[in-house]
Amino acid sequence: MRLPDHYGYGALFAYSGVDGENFHGRDFVAVTMPSPVTLRFDANVPVTLSAPLPGGAAFTCVLSDLIIAEGFTAAFADGETVIGCSSVPPAVAAGEGGARKTDGDLTLISADGFVYALALSGERFAFCRAGNEPDARSKALRALALDLSARVDEILGYYRRLPPCPRPEYERLYYKCLAVNRVNVYSPQNGVPCRYTTPDRLPHRHMWLWDSMFHAMAIVRYDPALAKDAVRAVLACQRADGFIPHMMKSRADVSSITQPTVVAWALYEIYRRDGDLAFLRETAPAAAAFLRWFAENRDQNRNSVQEWYMNFDSVRCRCDESGMDNSPRFDVTEPVDAIDAVSFFVHDCLCLSGIFTILGDKTQASEFAARAKASADAANALLWDESVGAYTDRTLSGRLTGVLTPSSFLPMFAGFCPPRRAERLVRLLKDPEKFASPFPIPSVTRDDPAYGSDMWRGGVWLNYNYMVSAGLRRCGYEKEARALLEKTLECVNRRFLSTGAVFEFYDPEDKTDPWFLHRKGEQPTPPDYRVKMHAITDYNWSASFLLLMLFGD
């Protein structure tokens, strides 16, 4: 078992809801910082735990809750306690606003209404957080007596029980992705009745609709119960009218917009791997209600081609409902019939029709098959631009926008792209002036005036690479589908081995580490998301799609 062993900036270090209780909204979560082991626990006042190891110290394990280096080990024991040993005594410090007190081998930091305690005993240390000084003091001293070796064995045992890596050349990346899945799980809380997943414990923290579905599709390959929880958690926040918010801070504190319709896809994939009919019966009505809500509320011109809600007052995030926040697709002055909205809708309707067929409900199976056909036919009639050989958005006043992005390929994924059109789309995919970048697929064509690396204005996103590959395969382009996934794995793995990170998005030119790509604005040097949010590290859907690529079908 070759574990990730690159230590650097940006990895999450935290206690997982897989193991027990953790704390959304008052997280005890660290980001790894260089020089050579520094764990920055981020809150309004950051607190750092540092071990000044000798230069060149070799690391053998850098996981989300366990770090092992020459002369140093640190492991999470519970949601607010790290235990370890270090050949060099570690130290704790606080940013501006923190108060420090030392009492022999015990150091106390007061910050943000918490008290952090570092206790030392020989080479052993314990670092914890509590609500007051007596609790922090006693908790740290008790933690010194915990069995570090047993906890290390427990964490490593988790990975040993998982399926072995299907591709040995990507083994370190594989276990990194499993660790990213693991760290980004919360225990039941805030009105959510089961464990749930987040894109990243820092800086996002909350639960997102399509992110959670993507996580579930990967997690079901090794933990079906957790995958089902990830879906149930989102559905627990669904309104009575079928609407599902795009972001949920708690069951009661949710956003007012939604996200792409991928719930039925996730349900179908979970069933395909697990065969749990009871879970389908439990969740299919919620997926049906969501699709009916979307059909009713995201088709204002009633032409069966869905639109997204757009915020025309925003400069850098006009359409976060689509998930493609700052895409040049939305540099328009009116709403658009959106090729991704209709493609996701058609695909999910077909998935749900299949689910109701499995459940023996012919009436609802026919309903969603008919909805899929009506929207597919309308999209083929209204959104194909013969002059460029691709699907594009269409303004409600009737103008095709001509902006080409990976969403232009989604009709292949959704199953309504005719063969002649698929052939033309594949030509675009292979065109170096369009989508054939060194790291494909850019989120806008290389000859578009907006092309760069700023999120959806050029950056490569792994969810789309996976869906485009699935569409290629569906249309008979197996060789091209396989080549796209292989190139994606190769490019991601190279960045991972040099940085230790799995990123939110990547440079289509394959030259720049994603920390330094623009993310709705220019990034500072060195990278620090507290100064300016960079491409997020330990990003859960990137890890999930990498796992899907490695697992294969």
N, C-alpha and C positions, 0 to 999 in steps of 0.2 A: 504494500500500500504506500505509494509515493505521494506524500501529502504536500500541499503548498508550503514553500519554505522561503519565499522572498518577503523580507520585512522592509516596509517603506511607509510613505505617507498614504493615508486615506482609507485603510481597512477599518471596518467596524469591529468593535470588541465589546460584547454584551452577553447577558444571560438570556437564553431563549425560552419562549413560551412552550417549546417542546418539552422542556425539563420541569417547568413549574411556573410559579407566579412571577411576572415582571410588571412594569409599571408605565403604561402609556400616559403621557402628559407630565410625568416626573421621572423620566427614564434615567437610569444609571448606565449610560452608554459612553464608551470612549471611541475616539478616532486615533489610530496609530500615527505617531509623529516621528520623524527621524531623530537620530543622535543619541545612542543607537536604539534604546527602548524608551519611548516616552508615550504614555497613554493619557490623552487629554479628554477628560470627562466633561462633556459640553453641557453647560447651562448658561444662564445669564452671566454668571461668574464662572469661567472655566477653572477646573482643578486638575492639575497634572500629577501623575505618578511616574517617576523617572528612575531608571537604573543605568548609571554611567558605565556600561560594560567596556572592556578594552576594545580598541579599534580592530575591526576585522572579525569580530565574534561571529561564529557560524550559527545559523538558524537551521533547525531541522523540522519545525512545525509552526506554521502561522495560520491558525484557524480562528473562527469567530469568537471562541470562548477559551482558547488554549494557545499559548505561545511558549515554545521551547527553543532555547538557544544555549550555546555553550556557557555554562555558569548561570543560567537564568531560566525559571519556569514561572508562568502566571496562569491561573485558571479561575474562572468564575465558579463559586461554590453555591451562590443563590443570587436572587435578583439585585442584591445590594452589597455583595461581598466578593472580593477577589482574594485568593490565597496564593502563595508562591514561595519560592526560594531564590536567593540571589547571592552570588559570590561577592558582589559589591552592594553595600547597603542602599536600598532605594530611598528616594526622598519625595516629599509631596510639597506642592506649592499651589497658590491660588492667584488668579488674576486680580485686577483692581477691584476692590470692594470686599475681598475676603480677609478674614482675621485669623491669625495663626497663634498657636500656643503649643509649647513643648513641655512634656513631663517625662523625663528619662527617655525610655525607648518608645514613647508614645507621642505622636504628633497629631494635633487636632486643628482642623480648618473649619471655620464657620463661614458659610456663604449661601446666599439664596434661601435662607430659612432651614438649611440642613447643616449637620455637622459631619465632617469627614474625618475618619481616624485611621492613622497608619501605625500599626504595632509591629515591633521587631523583636526577634528572639534568635540570636545567632544568625544563621543564614535564612531562617524562616521569616516571612512577613505576612501580614493580613491588612487589607485595606477595605474599609467599609463606609457606609453612609447610614445615618439615622436622623431622627427628627430632633434630637437634643443631645447634649454632651454626655450625660450618664449612659444613655443607651448606646451611643457610638463607642464610648470607651469600653463598656462591657462586651459589646458585640465583637469588637476587634480583638480583644484579649481571648475571648472564647474561640474565635476563628483560628487563632494560632495553633490550637489543639486539633484542628480538623486534619484528616488523613489526606494529604496532597496526592500521594501516589494512587490512592483509591479513586480520587476524583479524576486524575489524569486517565486512569484506566477506563473509567466510566465514559468519559468523552470519546476516547479513541475507540471504545467498544461500540459506540453509536455508529461510527463510520464503518467499522468492520462488519456490522450486521447489514449494511446496505448492499445493493447489487454491485458487483465489481465493475470497474470501468470497461465499457465495451471497446474502447480504443486506447490501447496502452500508451500510444504516443501523446495522448492528451490527459494522462492520469492526474497530474497535478492540477490542471484546469478543472477536471471533473470534480475533484474533491473541494476545490475552491467554490465551485458553483453549489455543491451540496451545503457547504458552510454558509454561503450567502442565503440560500433558502432557510437554513436553520436559524440564523441570527434574526431574520426578519419576521419572526412569529411572535405574536402577543398572546398572553393568556386571556381567558374570558374576563371582560370588564367593560365599564362604561355602557352598560345595557346590552352589550353584545354577548349572547349566551354561550358562545363556544370560542375556541382559538381562532385567531384571524391573522392575515398576512398584511404586510405593508411593503411599499416599494423600497423603502430604506428607513432604518430607525433614526437616522440623521441624514438630511435635515427634514424629510417629509413627515415621518412618524405615523400618519393617518392611514386609513384604508381607502383604496381606490377600486372602482368597479372593474374595469377591464384588466388592470394589473392583477387583481386577485384571481380572476378567471385564468389568466395566463399562468400564474403561479400554480394553480390547482392542476392544470394540464400536465405540468412536469412532475409535481409532487406525487400524483397518483401512481407514477411508475414505481415508487418505493414506499409510500405511506398513504394508502387510500383513505384512511380515517382522517388524516390531516387535510388532504385535498378536499374532502367533503365538508369539513369544518370551514375551510376558506370560502367555499361557495355559500354555505348556510349563513355565515357571518354577514355577507353582503345582502343576501335575501332578507335577513332579519331587519334591515334598514329600508326595505321597500315600502312605499306608501300603498294605501288601500286601492288607489286608482291604477297601480301598476308601475308608476315611475320609480326608477332606481337612481339615486344621486351618484354623481361621479366621484365624490369624496365624502368620507364619513369620519368625523372626529369622535363621535359616539353615536349611539342609536338615535339620539334626539338632535344632535348638532350635525347637520348635513348640508351639502351645497344645493343650489337651486337648479343646476344643470345636470345633464346625464353624460354618458359616454357611449362608445360603439356597442352595438348589440352583439355580444359574444357569449351570453350566458348559456344559450342552448348548445353552442359548440362545446363549451366546457362540460356541460352535463353529458353530452354524447361521448366525449373522450373519456370521462370518468367511467361511464358505463362500459365502454368498449374494453377498458383495462380491468374493471372490477366486477362487472356483471351484476350489480346490485339493483334489482328491479324496485325494491322498496324506496331507494334513494331517488330513482326517476319519478315514481308516483308522488313522492314528497315535494319535489322541486319543479316538475314540469308545469304545474299551474302558475307558478311565479314567473317562469320564463315566458309563458303564453301571455300573461297580463302585461309584462314589459313590452313585448313586441306589439301588442294591440295599442298600448299607450304610445309607442313610438310612431306607429302608423297614423294615429289620430292627431298627434301633436307636432310631428316633424314633416308635414307635407302640406304646407299652407296653400299651394296652388292646386292641390288635389289631382296631380298627374301621376301618382304612384311612384314618383322618384323623391326620395326623402332629402331633407336639408338638415343642416346643423344650426343650432342657435349661434349667432355671431355677435360679438361685442365690438361695434364699430368705433367706440370711444377709445379702445385700446390700440396702442401702437405695436407692442411686442407680443401680444397674446390675444389675437382676435378670435381664435376658435379653439379654446382648450377643450370644448366639448368633443371635437373630433379626435383629440389626442395629438394633433399636429399643430400645436399652439401657434407658432409664428410662421407657418408655411406661407410662401408667396401665393399659394392658391387663394388665400384670403385677403390679398392686397386689392380688394375690390370695394365698391361702394354700395353694393346691394347683396342680398342673400343669393345663394347658389343652390341649384339642384346638384347634390354632391355625389360623385362617383363612389367614394368610400362609404358614405351613409347608406346608399342603396345596395351596395355589394355586401356589406356586413348584414344588412337586413335580410336580403335574399338568402345568404348563407345560413343565417340563424333560423329563418323560417324553414329551410330544408332540413336542418338538423332537428328542429322541433317536430316537423312532420314525421321524420323517421322515429323519433322518440315516441310519439303518440301511436305510430304503427306498432312498435314493440309492445306498447301498453294495451293494444287492442282497441284504441279509441279512433275508429274510422272517421268520425265526424270532424274531430279536431285535426287529424292527420290531413284530411282533404282541405280543411280551411287554410292551413299554413302552406300547403303545397300550392293552393290557388293564389295566396298572397305573394308567394315567391315568384310564380309565373307572371303575375301582373306587373310586378316591379321590374323583373328581369326584362320583359318585353318592352316596357317603357324606357328603361335605361338604354337598351340597344337601339331604340328608335331615336332617342333624344341626346345621348351623350357621346356618341361616336363621332370623332372629327376625322373625316376621310383625308383631309389635306395634310395631317400630320401622322395619320395611321395609329391613332390612340384614342382612348376614352379620356375625356376631360370634364370638368364641371361646366355647368350652364347657368348663367345668371337668370333670374326670374323674368327678366325682360327678353330673354331668348338668345343671348350671345354666348357661344362657346368660349371659354376663357383661354384655351390653348396652353395652360400651364401643366407641364408633365411632371408627375411625381410617382413614387411607387404605388400610390393609390390607383394610378391608371391601369395597373396590372390586376387589380382585385377582381374584375369580372372573370378572369381565368380561375382564380381561387374559388369564387362563388358558383362557378359552373355554368355561366350563361354567355361565354365568349365563343362566337362561331369560329371554326377552324381558320378561315382566311384572315380574320382579325387577329387571332392568336399568333399566326405567322408574322404579321406585321409588328405586333408587340415584341416578339422575340427578336426581331431585327433591331428594334430600338434598344433592347437590353444588351445587345452585342455591339452597339455603336459607341466608339470611344468619345464622340462628341455629346452623347446623350447619357447613357447609364453605365457604360463599361469603364468605370473608374478603377484605379489600382485596388481599392477596397470597395467593392460594389455592395449595395446599390445606393447611390447618393439620393437624398430625399428631394432633390430637384435636379434637372438635367445640367450637365456641366457647361452647356452653352446658354443657360438662363442667366440674365443679368443679376439675379439675386444669388447665384451660386457662390457658396463659401463653405463654412464649416459650422455655422451658428445653428445648432439644434436641427430644425426642420428646413433650414435653408441650405442644405447640402449634407449635413451629418448623416451617418449611416446608423440605422436603427434595426436591431436584430429581430424584432417582431415582424417587420415587413420583409426582411430577407427570408424568414421562415415561411410566411404566407405566400410570397411570390414563388418560392420553390415549390410549395404545395400546389399552387396554380399551374406551374409548368408541368409538374408530374400529372396533374389531372388532365391536361390537354395533350399529353403524349410526348412531352419534351423531357424525358427521363435524364438524358445525358446532361442537359443544361441545368436541370434541377439539382443533380448531384454535384455538378461543378460549382454552382453558387454556394451550396452549403460547405463544400470543402474549402473554397476560398475564404469564406466567412470564418471558419474554424482556424484556418492557418493565420489569418490576420489578427484575430482576437488573441490567439495563443501567444503570438510573438509579443504583443503589447503586455499580456499578462506576465510572461516570464521576465520582462524588463521592469515592470512596475509593481507586480503583485496585486493588481486591481482588475476587477471586471467593471466596465464603465456603462453609463447610461447610453451614450452614443459615441461614434468613432469618426475619425478623419477619412473622408472618401479618397484623399490623395495618399493616405497611409504614410504620412510623414511626421505628424505631430501627436504627441501623447495627449489624450483627450482632456487632461486637466487644463491645457492651454488653448483649447478651442474656444471660440466665442460661445457664450450661453446667454442669449439676449443681451449681448454687450461684451466688451473686451475683458479678458481675464488678467489679474495681476500675477506677478512672479514674486516669491514662490506661490504655489497653489494653496489656497486656504478658503474653504467655502464660507467661513464666517466673515471674510472680507468681501468676497463676491462669489456667488454660487457657481461652481464649475460643473462640468459633466460629472454627474453623481457617481461615486464609487460604491462598490458592493451593491449594485442595483439589481433588484430581485428579478425583474422580468428578463433582463439580459442573461442572468444566470439560468433562468428557467428555459429560455429558448436554446441556450447552449446545451443544456441537458437533453432537450428534445432532439437537437441535431445529433448529439452523440448516441442517444438511445436508438434513433431511427424508428421505423415502424415495426 
